[in-house]
Amino acid sequence: MSSYDKIYQVVRKIPRGKVATYGQIAGLAGLPRQARLVGYALHNTPTGSDIPWHRVINAKGEISEYGDDQWTEYHRSLLESEGVVFNKNGKIFLKTFRWLPGEND
C-alpha cells in the first residue's frame, strides 16, 4: 500500500463534523513527522473521490492557505455545513472538533 493510500484510508475515517490535523493523520497512517506528505496527498486527491479532504486542517486549527481565497472559503463552507464552528479569527476550537479515533466511532 502506498503512503498516499495509507493517508486516504485514515482520512476516510474522520466523521462528519470533526477535523484532524495534517500531523495527526500522518501519525495515524504510520508516517510520523510527515505532515507535509499528507498535504501533498490531499492536494492530489482524485476528482470525485469519497475522501473528505476538507476535514484536515493545520495544527493551529486553521484552514491552510492555498493562495486562492475562493478555495479557502469553499473549504470553510464545507466544514460549516457539517457543523464545524470557526471563531472570529478563523480558527476551529480543536478541543471541541478534533477527531479522536475510537471516540464515538
KALINKA-V548100 format. One record per pair of residues at least 12 apart in sequence whose ideal C-beta (glycine too) atoms are under 10 Angstrom apart, sorted by the first residue. I is the first residue (numbers start at 0). GAP is how many residues later the second one is. Records with the same first field share a line. If there is no record, write none. Layout:
BEGIN
I=GAP, GAP
END
This chain:
BEGIN
0=28, 29
1=39
2=23, 26, 27, 28, 31, 34, 35, 37, 38
3=25, 33, 34, 36, 37, 38, 40, 41, 42
4=24, 36
5=19, 20, 22, 23, 24, 25, 28, 31, 32, 35
6=15, 18, 19, 21, 22, 23, 24, 27, 30, 31, 32, 33, 34, 35, 38, 44, 49
7=17, 21, 30, 33, 34, 36, 37, 38, 41, 42, 43, 45
8=19, 20, 42
9=14, 15, 16, 17, 18, 19, 20, 21, 28, 46, 89, 91
10=14, 17, 18, 27, 30, 31, 34, 39, 40, 41, 42, 43, 44, 45
11=37, 38, 39, 40, 43
12=12, 15, 39, 42, 86, 88, 92
13=14, 37, 38, 39, 40, 41, 42, 84, 85, 87
14=37, 40, 67, 84, 86, 88, 89, 90
15=36, 39, 63, 65, 66, 67, 68
16=38, 62, 64, 65, 66, 67, 68, 80, 82
17=34, 37, 61, 64, 65, 66, 78, 79, 80, 81, 82, 85, 86
18=33, 35, 36, 37, 38, 42, 44, 60, 63, 65, 73, 75, 77, 78, 79, 80
19=18, 32, 35, 36, 37, 74, 77, 78, 79, 80, 81
20=14, 17, 35, 36, 37, 38, 39, 40, 73, 77, 78
21=12, 13, 14, 15, 16, 17, 19, 20, 34, 35, 36, 37, 42
22=12, 13, 15, 35, 36
23=14, 32, 33, 35, 70, 74, 75, 76, 77
24=12, 13, 14, 16, 17, 30, 31, 74
25=12, 13, 15
27=71, 73
28=12
34=21, 23, 24
37=15, 18
38=17, 19, 25
40=12, 15
41=12, 13, 14, 22
42=23
51=26, 27, 30
52=22, 25
53=20, 21, 22, 23, 24, 25, 27, 28, 30
54=20, 23, 24, 27, 29, 42, 44
55=19, 43
56=18, 22, 27, 34, 35, 37, 40, 41
57=33, 34
58=35
59=29, 30, 31, 32, 34
60=25, 26, 28, 29, 30, 31, 32, 33, 34, 35, 36, 37
61=14, 24, 27, 28, 29, 30
62=12, 13, 15, 16, 23, 27, 28, 29
71=18
75=14, 16
78=13, 18
81=15
82=14
83=12, 13
84=12
END
